[in-house]
């Protein structure tokens, strides 16, 4: 293995570990509503307590050692739909491959400030802002506002999380979140849920909100940040902030 490929492998492993750390915390910070996290042979598992597969997942750390029967039993006892994330390209004969989840990694020193957006203000959302945040999420992601509110609310109440609310000329137009972890990957920040209303897109709003959250996380001690871009356009936005794409995860469902 060349030095370059070894570095790429190490970055991908770090991003995957940080990703698993973050989802473990997502389970733990929802303990009052049925959230939970545990470790099974070869898999780190979590549930949010919500009946949606995207929020109940296992991160496979060692495909060869994974006890799939134990994995099935763990989720069956919690009665939630679920899936697993496997290192991209690793053999995994269980369930159905749903999609490839891209990952990007940022070293704190490489964070590039975003270009300011005229008229845009960004602040930490409070519980009183839940409806506004859920509305932006619902419109941006074509989702149900009540479902989005159930996911977001615990983050508004958690010390480890910051939910940003951005207003353009006084009107809420964007939101995003950072969850800070200090697990196996060290001090890290997980940037997710970057949502911008259609009328505010292509103006640098997503980059501005992301950079605001990341700067706060780095100031609080995060040494790396990570995220999963859904599109090439999103990946380009994050690349301008200093993120580098690494090998990601294969998401499998229908394992029950």
Protein Blocks (a to p, Z undefined) as FASTA:
>chain_A
ZZklmmmmmmmmmmmmmmmmmmmmmmmmmmmnopacdddehiacddehiacfkloccddf
blmlpcfklmmmmmmmnopacdddddehiacfehjdfbdcddddddfklpccddddehia
cddddfklmmmmmmmmmmmnopafklmmmmmmmmmmpfkbccddddeehiafbdcddddd
ddfnopadddehiacdfklgonommmmmmmmmmmmmmmnopabdcdddfbfklmmmmmmn
opacdddddddehkZZ
